[in-house]
Amino acid sequence: MQLTQIKTILIAGAGTMGQQTGLLCALNDYDVVIYDISDDILSKGMARIKKNADRMTGFNLCTPEAADTALSRISTTSDIKIAAKDADLVIESVPEDPELKGRLFHDINQCCKPDTIFTTNTSSLLPSMFADQTGRPEKLCALHFHDVAISKIVDVMPHAGTAKETVDIVTQFAEDLGQIPIVLTKENNGYVFNNMLMSFIGSALSLAANQVAPIEEIDRSWMGVMHTLVGPFGIMDGIGLDTSWKVTDYWAEKRNDPQAKANAAFLKTYVDKGNLGIKTKQGFYTYPDPAFGKPDFLTPPKSKQ
Ligand SMILES: NC(=O)c1ccc[n+]([C@@H]2O[C@H](COP(=O)([O-])OP(=O)(O)OC[C@H]3O[C@@H](n4cnc5c(N)ncnc54)[C@H](O)[C@@H]3O)[C@@H](O)[C@H]2O)c1
């Protein structure tokens, strides 16, 4: 299959990522069909896509004409047969459950063309967990987006049974969307960025959970040396402490790692109090004016005198 043969994209799941990737594909001249389990969910998803398009025109990221053209390229359906009929490439963005993803790919496989490419946007699962259920494992790989509004990095990750041709075409497709594909040579939990981020966050949590240093000192150390605007605890407040706890706890149990379990317990004390980070205005820091964002956070004490 050639990139020029990819014209119609099936977005499975009209949630956060389905909305973002659907609009991205439409803005890059692809016809987009968004599939979800109910028409009500689809119309709410479509309303949010329109809002996102308005925001983009507001920030001069695209012209109102380009946004209108893109929106006219997007259709929605809760009928899987209609959704899959003309699809050349599928971007699956349904909840993080290997059985659900496997079942969905199995159903799409019954209704789509023989050469349709399947991609999954999973954050923490591996394509091999449901490759067999797709009925076309050689045509499946991960195409993992980060927040499309702030990042152009995408991961392209094959499983052991993915054909090279599939990796090549998905990589070209990602480039055609204006993204920067990071092509992995084999499956890896957390791809590249998330894998590094998990180690970084785990290390910061160990320092705090073992009372080596307070949270602010750990962030100050990282920010002061690396000249970043935020440190690991500020980052976790952005991700959400509930999500950070869930991921930490999942891997702690799976790997039976005592330090990771202590890190998860440390995070849980915040979650139990409802302090989930930026979204609740209270996490490790208090928002909208967190200590690490104040001008004197990195001012040497002598200069403050
Ligand atoms: N949210 C993020 O920041 C982010 C980033 C990268 C990757 N991901 C991954 O993308 C996937 C989706 O995440 P999300 O945040 O968009 O989730 P979400 O909960 O916002 O949306 C999921 C959508 O899938 C729909 N759905 C459920 N079952 C379905 C089915 N059988 N068929 C069709 N649609 C179905 C739901 O109704 C919902 O609209 C997950 O695998 C997640 O790990 C999320």
PDBQT file of the ligand as one rigid body, heavy atoms in Angstrom, charges set to zero:
ROOT
HETATM    1  N1  LIG A 401      -5.975  11.159  27.236  1.00  0.00    +0.000 N 
HETATM    2  C1  LIG A 401      -4.693  11.199  26.914  1.00  0.00    +0.000 C 
HETATM    3  O1  LIG A 401      -3.968  12.154  27.261  1.00  0.00    +0.000 OA
HETATM    4  C2  LIG A 401      -4.102  10.085  26.075  1.00  0.00    +0.000 A 
HETATM    5  C3  LIG A 401      -2.877  10.318  25.410  1.00  0.00    +0.000 A 
HETATM    6  C4  LIG A 401      -2.356   9.308  24.585  1.00  0.00    +0.000 A 
HETATM    7  C5  LIG A 401      -3.014   8.095  24.458  1.00  0.00    +0.000 A 
HETATM    8  N2  LIG A 401      -4.190   7.877  25.138  1.00  0.00    +0.000 N 
HETATM    9  C6  LIG A 401      -4.869   6.580  24.944  1.00  0.00    +0.000 C 
HETATM   10  O2  LIG A 401      -5.939   6.773  24.031  1.00  0.00    +0.000 OA
HETATM   11  C7  LIG A 401      -6.990   5.869  24.356  1.00  0.00    +0.000 C 
HETATM   12  C8  LIG A 401      -8.263   6.668  24.608  1.00  0.00    +0.000 C 
HETATM   13  O3  LIG A 401      -8.029   7.572  25.645  1.00  0.00    +0.000 OA
HETATM   14  P1  LIG A 401      -8.988   8.845  25.844  1.00  0.00    +0.000 P 
HETATM   15  O4  LIG A 401      -8.325   9.676  26.894  1.00  0.00    +0.000 OA
HETATM   16  O5  LIG A 401      -9.352   9.425  24.541  1.00  0.00    +0.000 OA
HETATM   17  O6  LIG A 401     -10.279   8.125  26.479  1.00  0.00    +0.000 OA
HETATM   18  P2  LIG A 401     -11.745   8.717  26.637  1.00  0.00    +0.000 P 
HETATM   19  O7  LIG A 401     -12.328   8.002  27.792  1.00  0.00    +0.000 OA
HETATM   20  O8  LIG A 401     -11.723  10.209  26.636  1.00  0.00    +0.000 OA
HETATM   21  O9  LIG A 401     -12.491   8.249  25.286  1.00  0.00    +0.000 OA
HETATM   22  C9  LIG A 401     -12.751   6.906  24.960  1.00  0.00    +0.000 C 
HETATM   23  C10 LIG A 401     -13.959   6.848  24.027  1.00  0.00    +0.000 C 
HETATM   24  O10 LIG A 401     -14.104   5.501  23.584  1.00  0.00    +0.000 OA
HETATM   25  C11 LIG A 401     -15.495   5.213  23.537  1.00  0.00    +0.000 C 
HETATM   26  N3  LIG A 401     -15.728   3.768  23.531  1.00  0.00    +0.000 N 
HETATM   27  C12 LIG A 401     -15.797   2.916  24.586  1.00  0.00    +0.000 A 
HETATM   28  N4  LIG A 401     -16.031   1.663  24.131  1.00  0.00    +0.000 NA
HETATM   29  C13 LIG A 401     -16.082   1.738  22.777  1.00  0.00    +0.000 A 
HETATM   30  C14 LIG A 401     -16.309   0.784  21.746  1.00  0.00    +0.000 A 
HETATM   31  N5  LIG A 401     -16.486  -0.503  22.024  1.00  0.00    +0.000 N 
HETATM   32  N6  LIG A 401     -16.308   1.213  20.472  1.00  0.00    +0.000 NA
HETATM   33  C15 LIG A 401     -16.112   2.531  20.161  1.00  0.00    +0.000 A 
HETATM   34  N7  LIG A 401     -15.907   3.469  21.097  1.00  0.00    +0.000 NA
HETATM   35  C16 LIG A 401     -15.888   3.086  22.391  1.00  0.00    +0.000 A 
HETATM   36  C17 LIG A 401     -16.059   5.926  24.749  1.00  0.00    +0.000 C 
HETATM   37  O11 LIG A 401     -17.471   6.098  24.624  1.00  0.00    +0.000 OA
HETATM   38  C18 LIG A 401     -15.285   7.241  24.729  1.00  0.00    +0.000 C 
HETATM   39  O12 LIG A 401     -15.948   8.224  23.940  1.00  0.00    +0.000 OA
HETATM   40  C19 LIG A 401      -6.525   5.065  25.570  1.00  0.00    +0.000 C 
HETATM   41  O13 LIG A 401      -5.970   3.868  25.123  1.00  0.00    +0.000 OA
HETATM   42  C20 LIG A 401      -5.453   5.967  26.182  1.00  0.00    +0.000 C 
HETATM   43  O14 LIG A 401      -4.495   5.231  26.893  1.00  0.00    +0.000 OA
HETATM   44  C21 LIG A 401      -4.756   8.859  25.932  1.00  0.00    +0.000 A 
ENDROOT
TORSDOF 0
